[in-house]
Amino acid sequence: MSDEEMSLEEEYRRAVVKLARFMPELIDEMRLLRGAIDRMPRGR
């Protein structure tokens, strides 16, 4: 395996780890957002 492939795999793994760490926050944000949308009066 070449250095190019190795570094690419490393970058990918780093990105995945970053995403995994960020996921709980993202889910909380979405839950809060959904709650806010549900409380909004429906404009009809």
Buried (B, 14 or more C-beta within 10 A) or exposed (E): EEEEEEEEEEEEEEEEEEEEEEEEEEEEEEEEEEEEEEEEEEEE
